């Protein structure tokens, strides 16, 4: 497991939003539930969700399966994870993460509001689950910017389920509701393969 200090988030030193690690970290925190929120199961489950979301972004760049083009999966042709995150605008690839009219990284106000609220909660008393989750998201993002994925991809080895050959890896995630579906060649990763983490359903692709 990635080792992180329990103190930085409680002290309010989450990486700045205008840095790659701060922007990616905000995405991970935004997409993972914290104690008391819908979808929260455990600290370990929310951490696993952050790690797999980061792997989805990585796979949309470096693990395009045979028979697919990057633009089909990532909406863009790029080697830059920030382009993947912001593709499609404010309601595009990742809801609430986009570039403004000047091309600067931007988020919906709710993203920063929630982060600051979580930091305030984490700063009360001795560091606990809130601080650990904040620090974990920041550390994952920082390590990724340094070109190191700190956790393994738990979906990399998927070969088939339900009799359907699949590509392995996950290429999309959505809130785990039946009416949220990416469509096309995406397939829900079943529960027996830990397809739901942190209230998010992960999707792989049919093999072509």
Residue pairs with C-beta under 8 A, 6 or more apart in sequence:
1 151
2 136
2 139
2 140
2 143
2 150
2 151
4 132
4 135
4 136
4 138
4 139
5 135
6 127
6 131
6 132
6 135
7 127
7 131
7 135
8 14
8 135
8 138
9 119
9 122
9 127
9 130
9 131
9 134
9 135
9 138
10 119
10 122
10 123
10 127
10 131
10 134
11 123
12 119
12 123
14 22
14 25
14 115
14 119
14 134
14 138
15 21
15 22
15 25
15 138
15 141
15 142
16 22
17 23
17 26
17 105
17 107
17 112
18 104
18 105
20 81
20 82
20 141
20 145
21 138
21 141
21 142
21 144
21 145
22 141
23 82
23 85
23 97
23 105
23 107
23 141
24 54
24 57
24 81
24 82
24 85
24 141
24 144
24 145
25 137
25 138
25 140
25 141
25 142
26 97
26 107
26 111
26 112
26 115
27 53
27 85
27 94
27 97
28 50
28 53
28 54
28 137
28 140
28 141
29 50
29 114
29 115
29 118
29 133
29 134
29 137
30 96
30 97
30 107
30 111
30 114
30 115
31 49
31 50
31 53
31 173
31 198
31 200
32 46
32 47
32 49
32 50
32 53
32 133
32 137
32 198
32 200
33 39
33 40
33 46
33 49
33 198
33 199
34 40
34 46
34 118
34 129
34 130
34 133
35 43
35 129
35 130
38 199
39 175
39 176
39 198
39 199
39 200
40 46
40 198
40 199
41 198
41 199
43 129
43 132
43 133
45 197
45 198
46 133
46 198
47 133
47 136
48 151
48 154
48 194
48 197
48 198
49 197
49 198
49 199
49 200
50 136
50 137
50 140
50 198
51 140
51 150
51 151
52 153
52 154
52 155
52 170
52 173
52 197
52 200
52 202
53 173
53 200
54 140
54 141
54 144
54 149
54 151
55 149
55 151
55 153
55 155
55 169
55 170
56 170
56 171
56 172
56 173
56 202
57 81
57 84
57 85
58 81
58 144
58 149
58 153
59 153
59 169
59 170
59 171
60 70
60 73
60 74
60 84
60 171
61 70
61 74
61 78
61 79
61 80
61 81
61 84
63 169
64 70
64 73
65 167
65 168
65 169
65 205
65 207
65 208
66 167
66 207
66 208
67 207
67 208
68 167
68 185
68 205
68 208
70 76
70 77
70 78
71 77
72 184
73 171
73 205
74 84
74 87
74 93
75 84
75 87
75 88
75 92
75 93
76 83
76 84
76 87
78 84
81 144
82 105
84 93
85 93
85 94
85 97
86 92
86 93
86 94
86 97
86 98
86 99
86 105
87 93
88 98
89 98
90 96
90 97
90 98
90 106
90 108
92 98
95 108
96 107
96 108
96 110
96 111
97 106
97 107
97 108
97 111
98 106
98 107
99 105
99 106
100 106
118 130
118 133
118 134
119 134
121 130
122 128
122 130
122 131
122 134
123 131
139 150
140 150
140 151
143 149
143 150
144 150
153 169
153 170
154 194
155 168
155 169
155 170
155 189
155 193
155 202
155 204
156 168
156 169
157 168
158 166
158 167
158 168
158 169
158 189
158 193
158 204
159 165
159 166
159 168
160 166
161 187
161 189
161 190
161 193
162 190
164 187
164 206
165 206
165 207
166 187
166 204
166 205
166 206
166 207
167 204
167 205
167 206
167 207
168 204
169 204
170 189
170 202
170 203
170 204
171 186
171 203
171 204
171 205
172 182
172 186
172 202
172 203
173 200
173 201
173 202
173 203
174 180
174 181
174 182
174 200
174 201
174 203
175 199
175 200
175 201
176 196
176 199
176 200
176 201
180 201
181 188
182 203
185 205
185 206
185 208
186 203
186 204
186 205
186 206
187 203
187 204
187 205
187 206
188 195
188 201
188 203
189 195
189 201
189 202
189 203
189 204
195 201
195 202
196 202
